[in-house]
């Protein structure tokens, strides 16, 4: 595709609909680009619908990740938030997302991964990485309060299910508390696994 750098920048920047499922950016493009932009939007929408019919909707997120990696897409922090409607599960997802990104983003950026919550927050709010860490730690603390509240206030979700979500969140906390123990398994994680599956429990 040939064109002025400014026009190409508008077009590639407009392709954020892949991540947000909207085509509002089409109004920012020259008229002659709108047809191509609309066609591309339709293709992605059709792919998503076909995957959904086949029970493979999750695969479309891999497509989005690949496109984001290739285009060096750096969206808003809101785009990374979960769409969970239940506050309890939303809090668990938030903890997992933020703790993962805080400990893995440097290694992942060196390998050309898509922008993490850290990069998105720093760019969106023009703050330092340390300020992003501080904000995310506050959000994580608030999310834990939300989870605790879920056990104190009656809810339509059965307690056994809440316990499973809680346990998953606890595992995430152990894995990403200090380092990325999922990718780079160290002594702490090995000891945890050994105590759970190998070492005998004294009677």
N, C-alpha and C positions, 0 to 999 in steps of 0.2 A: 504494500500500500504506500503510495507516494503522497506527500502533502507537506505543508508547512509544519514546522515543529510545534507551533502553538496549537494548530488544529489537531494534530495527532495526539498531543498532550490532553486536549479536551476529550477526544474520543476514548483514549485508554483510561483516563480518569473517570469518564462516564460509565465505564464498564463495571462500576461498583455494584450495578444491579445484580450481578452474579452473586454477590454476598448479601444483599439486602432484599432481594426479590421485589424490586420496584424499578420503574423506568422513568422516574421523575427527572433524571439528568438529561433526558432527550431534548428538553427545551433549551438546554445550554449549547446545543450543537447547531452548526450551520444546517440549513434545510436539506442540502444534498447528502448529508451524512445520516440523516434521521432514518432513511429507508434501511440502510445497512445495520444501523443500531437496533432498529425494531426487529429486523430479521434475526439478529444474533440473540436478542432477548427471547424471541419466540422459540428458538432452538433450545436454549437452556431451560425454558419453561416446559417444553415438550419432553426433554430428557428427564427432568424431575418428575413429571407426571407418569412417564413410563416406568421409572424405577419404583415409584410409589405403588403402582398396580402390581408389580412383580414382588412386592414386599422387600425391596432393596433400597428404600429411600435413604438409608444411611450411607449408601455408596456415593450419593451426590455430594456429600460433604468432603469426600476424598477429591472429587473433581474440583470443588471450590478451593481446597487447600493447594492442589497442584497449580491452578490458575493464579492463586494468590502468590505462590512462591515464584512462579515465572515472571509475573508482572511486578514483583516487589510491593504488593498491595499492603497498605498500612491504614486500616480503617479506624473507626471510632471504637472506644471501649464498650459502648452499648451494643455493638454488633457481636461482641464476644459473650454477652450475657445469655444465660439459658432462657428458654421460653417456658420453663416449668410454671404452672399456675399454683401449685401447692407450695406455700412458704417454706415448709420443712425440707422438701426435696430441692427447692431452689437454693436454699442455704447450703445444703450439702454440695450441690454442683458448683456454687460460687467458691466454697472453700477449696474444692479439688482444683478448680481452674486456676485460682490465684496462687495457691501454694505450689502447684506444678510450674507455673510460669515464672514465679520468683526464683526458683532454684535451677530451672533448666534453660532460661532464655538466652544466656550468654553462650552456652555450648551449642544451642540450636541455631542461633544467628550465625555462628561460625560455619555451620553446615548448610546455610542457605534456606533455613525453614521460614515459614510465614511469620509475620510479625506477631509477637506475643502480646499479652495484656500490658506488659511493661512498656514496650515500644509504642503501642497505641496510646497509652495514657500520657507518656512523656511528650509525644508529638501533639496530641489533642489539647493538652493544658499547658504546654511550654514549661514543664517543670523538670527537675533533675531526677535521675533514677532513684536516688535516695528518698526523695519526696514521694515518688510513686510507691516505693516499698512501704513507707510510713502509712500512706493512705490505704494500701491493700491490707496491711496488718490490722488497721482499724476495722475495715470491712469484714475481715476474717473473724475478728472478735465479736462483731455484731451478728455475724452469721451463726456462730456458736451459741450466742444468746437466743437466737431464733430457734435453733434445734432444741435447746433446753426448754424453751417455752412450749415447744410442741409436745413435750411429755407432761407439762404441768396443766395445760388447758385442754379440755375435751376436744377431740377432733373426729372427723368422719373416717380417718384412716386408722385401721387396726394397729394396736401397739406392736404386735409381732413384725409388721412391715416397717414401722418406724425404727424398731431395734436394728433391723437389717441395714437400713439407710444410715443409722448412727454408726454401726460397726464398720461400714464401708468408709465413712468419713474418718473414723479413728485410724483405719489403715492408711488412708491418704496422709493423715497428720504424721504418722510414724515414718512413712516413706520420704516425705518432702520437708520434714521439720527443719533440718539443718542443710542437707545436701540432696542431690538427686540419687537416692538409694535404689531407684528402679533401674536406671541406666547404668550407674556405676555402683554396684553392690559392694559395700564396705563391711568392716568388722561388726558394726552395730546391727546392720540388717542380717548378717549371717548368724550373729548370736541370737537375734529375735526368732529367726526361722528354726535354729537348733533347739531353742527352749520350747518352741511350740510343737515341733514334729519329731525331735530326736531324743533330747534329754529326758530322763525318767523323772517323774514327779515323786518326790519323797513322801512316804506314807507314815 
